[in-house]
Amino acid sequence: MNQNGACIVQRDFTILLETDHPGFEYARDCLGRFAELVKSPAGFHTYRITPLSLWNAAAGGSRPEDILGMLRNMSRWELPQSLELEIGEHMSRYGLLRLGRAPEEHDRLLLSSSSARPGLLLKLLGDKKRAFQLRFTEDSSDSLTFPAKWRGAMKQELIRMGYPVLDQAGYHPGQALPLQLAFSSGAGGFMLRPYQQAAVEAFTGSEGEGGGGSGVIVLPCGAGKTIVGLAAMERLQCETLILTSNVTSVRQWIHEIGAKTTLPRESVGEYTGLHKQITPVTVSTYQILTHRDRAGNDFKHMRLFGERDWGLIIYDEVHLLPAPVFRATAEIQATRRLGLTATLVREDGCEQDVFSLIGPKRYELPWKALEEQGFIAEVECSELRIPLPDSLKDSYLKAANREKHRIAAENPRKLEVIRRLLARHEGSGILIIGQYLEQLRLIAEELGVPLIAGNTSQEERVQLFDQFRQGEIPVLVVSKVANFAVDLPDASVAIQISGSFGSRQEEAQRLGRILRPKADWRTAHFYTIVSEATSEQDFARKRQLFLIEQGYQYGIVLEQEGTGDDRVSVSPFRRTSVHA
């Protein structure tokens, strides 16, 4: 207990963190290791400890006594005894069940439980013998065997029961593929950064102890997650299937493989709607894998998982993994799996499936830590609140909830705010990002700038992005297609005019478009324009949660109706105000 502590720890697994406390930043960084931010009002931020957050901490090497020690050091009062017991119980479950190879049965796996919990497997799985073709071993009810093909499904089933499995069954090596990273010095050269090296080490780890070969690396956009993937390929020296979010990302992976490895171009293939190349390294999209001619038909492109003897599958933007790909992944658990993402947040609540089928979080580095080291740009975040025009207020009040959001998002007054921001940041690379295509078309026409949307051809996208990188086009209007895997190193201003309701992952990805360090080390700017006193303002607060957890602070700017002047309100998220 620390009477001057920054936190109030409650018995319902929630923690209140005082934002004005001198120990706020230290406590926030500690809580980020084993808890999730759920609310961030003025005064106190609310965190919640979950079984999954504790299992990820355990997979990273934390022990119950480590977490309890941090909580005691930060807590204003004594920890509830029930909470201490629950943390110990949940964390002890990671590693309680272990999966290995069944002796003398190459097509079966052995699942065993710790002698500290006698009869646990019989209790959990006794009524599932037929479904999983289980055989309890003759000498003990604390171990059983089952067909290897059920490896993924078994892990999913057990984590849903509250018991994550430590998978030590190993992986097949896949077809060998010699390759080296093409390190070089000078302009255009690269070396692995220390944190990238650490991420690769954490992923490959010690497979015999369940510490490597599958799992997720969490790094912010602009931190070089692709480089981590290439370094994992070099370490494992095997044929690799890479899955990512869109064709633009496919092309970027292929470019990076060509520029940064010794692999010949003919060894790298594109498997998309345009090309169906299957080569020792194949790069594809989630969309093509989940494409089918009509509802109810098979996903014919899922056969890509079995087209070659892959030794590694890389899931780029793993937080976007669709349900059919989860099902396919459950069937290939003997193949090493690497997930790359800027955030493990999933709006569909399937984080447990990522944990059980891709693997636990192996490595994460706080965004602000990378900013302080100069590996990503410093960003100033501002939320600009403007009133709805009188002509829309009545329509807004009468509309259904979803239509309310759209009316607020398409507030015509946003255009004038955009014009002022463009004038302020003239000469910078500026992205205007939104959700609604009609709104984006109108703004692009009014400003006389290009629009990139879903119906923009791949060739035109490439051309426009190249012109933006070279400074020939200073402003681009982009739809959701630019949320993911677009490499725009010279973008330094992002203006968000509408979004997918309260999507935390989208907020993180959009800010990520401007995180690459700038040549002159200038600060980047992330603006969100919202209609004041509407549902859009409430959704903005939810969208910001993940970035606030990472240490970003939002300045709130209120525009006085009818004047064009700004009056600044002190934000609960930052100590200094921002003027727009």
N, C-alpha and C positions, 0 to 999 in steps of 0.2 A: 504494500500500500504506500502511496505517495500523496500526502494531503494536498500537495500542489500539482498533482498530476493533471495532464491534459484531457484524460478520458474518464468517462463514467461507463463502467462495464455492467451490463444488465443480465439477468438470469435467462432471458429469452434469446440469447445469442446476439443481441444487438449491442453496439458500442456507440456512445455519443462522444464526439471529438470536438472540443472547444476551438473555434477557428481563430480567436484572438489570443490564444494561449502562447507564451514564448516557445513552448515545446511542440507547437502544432506540426511543423514540417517533419521533425524527427518521428513523431507519432504517426503521421500520415504514411511515411515511408515504411515504418514497421508494420502497420495494419495492411498495407498493400501486399505483404507476403502471405497473409493467411485469411484475409477478409475481403468483402466486396462493399463498395460504396453504394448505398441505395437511395439516399436523399442528401441534399446539400443546401438547406436553407441558411439564413443568417444566424450566426451564433454557434450552432452545433451542426456538424455533419454526422449522418447516421451510417454506420457500417454494420454488416451482418456477417457472422461466421457461419459457413455452411459446411456440410460434410465434404462436398467437392473441393472447396477452398482448402480444407484441412488435408485432404488426400493429395492435392497438388503440392502442398507444403511438405508433406511426408515424402513424396516422390523426389523432392528437391533436397532431401537430407535433413529437414527440420524434425526435431523430436518434440513430444508434448511439453517437456520441461523447458525447451527453448521458448515456445510460444507463451506458456504460462509465465515464464520469467519476464518476457517483454510486457505482458499485460499487467503484471504486478508493478513493474517499474513505471508504467504510464497511468495506472488506475488511481483515481482519487480516493477510492474506498476499497475495502477488502473485496476480493473476488467472490462471487457466489460459489459456495461449495459444489452445488449441482453442476455449475458450468465447468469447473475444473474436472469433475468426473466425466462429463460428457466429452470434453476435448480429448481427454485421455482415451476414452472408449472409441471414439471415431478414428483417431489417428492410429490406434492399435490395430484397427481392421485392415489397414494397408499393409500387406505382407503376411497377414494371417492365413490367407489362402494362396498357395503357390502352385504354379502350373509347370510341369516338366514332361519329358519324354517317358512313355511307359517302357520299362525294361523288356527287351526282347519282342516288342510289338511296334514295328515301325509306323503303323497306320493308326496308333492310338496314343492318347496323351494321359498323363497321370496328374490328377488334381488332389492335393493333400492339404490338410489343415493342421495348425499348430496343436501340439499336445496340450497346450494351455486351454483349448476349447474342445474337449472331447465330445464327440457326437454332433459337432456343428454341421458337417456335410450331410449327414443323415437327416438332420432337422431341416436344412435348407432345400435339399434336392431329393428327399425321399419319395415325393410324389411325381417326380419327373424322370424316373428311370426309363420308361419306354420312349419318351420324346427324344431324349439325348442318348439313348442306348448305353446307359450307365452300367458299370459293373463295379460294385464295391469289392475291395480286395478281401481276400479270404481271412487275413489276420487282423483286419482293422476296419472300423466304420469311418475312420478319419482319412481314408484315401480311396479313390475310385479311378477307373479309367473310362474313356469315352472316345469315339472316333475323332481323328484329328480334324475332320471337316467341320466339326461343331465348335472349334476353338473360339471363333469370334462370338457366336451366338451364346456360348456359355459365359463368356466374360460380360456380355451385355446383360444377361439374365441375373448374374450375381451382383453386379453393381446396382441394378435396380432394387435388389434386396438389401442394399446397404453394405455390400462386401466386395470391394474392388480386388481383383486378382493380380498378384505379382507374377507376370508371365516370364518364365525362365525356360520356355520350351525351345528357344533358339530360332534361327532362321536359315533357310537354304541360301547358298551363296549367290545363286543366279549365274548367268553366263558371264564369264570374265570379259572385261573391257578395259584395256590399259589406257590411262589418260593422266595427264599432269596439268596442273595450273600453270599458266604462262606468265609467271611473275616477271616484272620488269621494273626498271627505275626510270625516273624522268617523267616528262609530260606524257600523260596517257597510260603510264604504268600503274600497277597496283600491288599492294602487299596485303595479306590478311591483317585486319585490325585485331588488337588483343581480344576484344569481346567476340569477334567472329570466330577466332580460334577457340575461345572458351566454349562457344555455342556448339561447335563441331565436336569438341571433346565430350561435352555433356551428352550429345546425341549418340555418339558411337559408344562411349562409356565402357563398362564391363558387362557384356551380355550375360555372362554366367551368373551375375548377381541381379539380373533383371534391370540393370541400370543403363542399357543402351540398345540401339537397334530399332527403336520405335519411340515416337514422342513428338512434342511440339516445341518449336522455338518461337518466342514472342519478342519481336523487335519492332520499333516504330518504322513507318515508311521513311525511306531515304537512308536507312541504316545499313543497307546492303544484305537483305535477306537472300537475294539471288546468289550472292557470293558464298553465303553459308551453304546453300544447296550445292553449288559447284564444288566446294571444298569437301562436302560429304561424299559426293560422287568420286572425287579423287581418292579419298580415304578408303572407300569400299571397292573401287576398281571393278564395277559391274555394270551391266546393261540397266538402263534407268528409264522409267516412264514418269513424265512430268505432267501434272494436271493443273490447269490454272483457269482464270475466270473469263477470259475473252481472247479473241484472235490477236488483238494488239499485244497482249501479254505473251502469247505464244511466240510472236515475232521477236519480242524483246529477249525472251529466254534464248531463242536460237542465235540471236546476235551476240549475246553475252557468252554463250558457249563457244562460238567461233572466235571471239576476241580474247577470251581469257582462259581457254584450254587448248591442249594440243590435238583435240579431236578433229579429224578431217571433216569437211562440210558434208560429205556423202554419208557420214555416220549419224547425222542428226536429221530427223524428219518431222514434218508438220502433219498432224492428223486433225483436220478441221472439216468444216463443210465444203471448203474449197479444194483441199488436198487430203489424200489418204495414204500418206507415206508411213510405213512401219519399218523403223531402222533401229540400230542398237541404242540410240537415245531418241525417244519419241516424245514430242510435246503436243498435248491436246487440251481440250477445254471440257469443263463440266457440262456445258450445253450440248456438245455433240454426243457425249456419253448418255445423256438422258433424253436424247431425241428419239421419237418413234413416229411412225407414219400416221397412226391414229390411236386414240385412247384405248387401252386394253391390249394393244400389241406389245411384243417384247421390245426391250431396249437393245436393238441389234448391235450397236457399237460398244456395248459392255464387253463384248468378246475381246476388246483390246487388252483387257487385263490378262488374257491368256495367250495372246498372239506370239509372245516371246518369253524367254525365261528371265524375266526381270529380277534383278537382285535388290532393287530399290525403287520405291514409288514416292515421288515428292508431290505433296498436296499444297500448292501455293494458295494463299488466301483460304486457309483451311476452315475458317469460320463460315465460309459460304458453301461448304460441302452439302449437296442436296441429298435427300433421303435415299434415292435409288443407289447413289454411290456409296452411302453407308452400308447398304445391304451387300453390294459387291465387295466392299472392303472386309466385311465379316467373313468372307469366304477365302481371303488371301492372307491370313494372319501369319503364314510362314514366310512372307516377303517383308523385308524391312520397310518401314513407313516413316517418312519425315513430313511433319506439318509445319508450314511457315505462315505466320500471321502477325499483324500489328496489334490485334486484340482477340482474346478468346471469347469475347462477348458474342452470344448468338441470340437473336431475337426470338427464336423458336424454342428455346429452352433445352436444346439437345447437347449441352456441354458434356453431359455424362457419356454420350455416344462417342464424342471426340476422345475423351479420356480412355474409354475401354477399347475402341477400335483403332484409333491412330496412336494413342499413347498419352501418358501424362505430360504435363509441362516440364520440359527438361532444362530450359534456360529462359530467363527473362531479365531484361535490363531496363530500369526506369527511363522514361523518355527524357526527363530533366537531367539525369546523369549524363546522357549522351550529349545533350545541349551544352552542359557545363564543360564537357571535354572538346567541344567544337566539331563533333561529328554530325550533328544536325543543327539546323538554323534556330536561332532564338525567335520566338513567335509572340506577338502581342495580339490577344484575342479581345474582340469587342462585340457586344450585342447592341444593335441600334434599334430602338423601339420607336415606331411611328404610329400615329392614330389612323384608324379607318376613316375614309371620307364619310361625311354625313349621308351621302347617297347610297352607301352600302350597309350602314348600320342596321337598318330595318330588315334587309334581306338576311344579314348575318344572324340576327336574333331569331328569325323564323326558320332557319335552315336546320336540316338534320346534322348530326355531329360531323360526319365525313365531309359534307358540303361546307360546313362552317370552316373547317380547316382549309379548304381550297379557296374560299372567298378571302380569308385572312392572308393566305400565301400569295394570292394574286393581287394584293393591294396595289393599285396603280401608282400610289405615292412612292413606291419603292424605286421607280425609275429615276426620279429626281435625286434621291439619295445616291443611287449608283453613279449618276453624272458627277456629283460632288466628289465621290471617292475616286473616280477616274481622273478628275482634275488634280486632286491631291497627290495621286501616285503616278502622274504622267511620267512616262519613260520606264516604268516597271513592267514586268511580265504579269498580267492580271487575268485571272480566271473568274468568270461569273458562272456559278453553279446552281442548278435548280432541278425541280422535280417535274413541273408541268410544261409540256411541250408547247402549248399555245402561248404561255407566258414567255418562254425562252425565245420563241420566234419573234414575238412582238419586240422584245428588248433588243434582239440582234438587229432587227430592221431599224428600230429607232436610233440605235448607236452606229449602225453601219459597220458591224463587225461579223465575222463568221460564226456559224453555229455548228456544233458537232453533236449529233443525236443518234439514236439507234438506227435510223434509216440512212445515215451517212455511210457511203461505201468505204471499205477498208482502205482503198487506195487514196481516197480523198482525206480520210483521217490522218493517214501517214504524212501526206503532203502538208496538211495544216499544222500538225504537231511539229514537223520539221521547220516550217516557217516561223512558228512560235519560238522554238528553241534558238533559232538564228536571229531573232529580234525583228524579223520582217513583218510579223503580225504581233502587236503588243497586247491585244485583248482577244480572248476567246470566250464565247458562251458555250457551255458544255452541259449536257444532261447527265443522267446517272451513269452513262457509259464511261465517264472519266473518274468515277469513284475509285476504281481499282486499277492498279498495275499500269499506270501511265507515267512514263519517265519524263518529267518536265523540269529539269534542273534549274531553269532560269525563272520559273514561276515564283514570285515573291509576295503576291497579294491574291487572296481568295475572297470572293464576295458571294456568300451563300444567301440565296433569295427564297428558297423553299426546299423542303426535305421530306423524307419518309417518316412523318409523324415523329415519334420519340426515339428514333434509331440511334443508339449510342455508337454502334459500329460504323454507321455512315458518317457521323460527325468526325470520328477518328480518322477515317480514310480520307475525307475531304481536307481536313487539316494537313494530312500527310502529303497532299499534292505540293505543298510549299515548304517542306521540311529539309530539302537538300541544302547544304551550306552554300551561301552566295559568294561569288568571287570577291566582293568587297566587304564581306562579313556583315552586311546590313541586316537589320531586323526584318523579319517577314510579318505580314499582317493578315489576320483571319477575321473577317467581318461576317456577322449574321444579322440580316435585316428581318425583323419580325413586327407584326401588327400588335400594338399594345392592347392589353386588356382583352385578348382573345385566346382561344385554345392554342394558337400557334405559340404564344408566349409560354404556356404551360409545357407544351411539347419541347420547346427549346431548352427548358430547364432539365428535362429528362435526357435530352440528347447530349448535354454537356457533362453528364456524370462521369463517364470514363475519363475524359480529358482532365477534369478537376481532380480525379483520383491520381492522375499522373503528375499533378502539380501545376497545371495551367490555370490561369485566373482570367475571368471574363470581366471587362469593364462594361458597365451598363450606361448607355447614353439615351436620354429621352428627348424627343423633339417636340417642342411646344407647337400645338396645332395652329396653323394659319400664319406662323411667323418665319419658319425656316431656321429659327435660332435653336440652339441646343441648350438644354439645362441638364447638368450632370448629377446623377444620383450615385452615391457611394455604393458599390456592389458588395454583396457579402462574399464575393469570390476574390476580390483583389483590394489592396490597400491604397492604390492610386487610381484616379479616374482617367477615363479616355474620352477625348473630344472628337467628334466626327465632323 
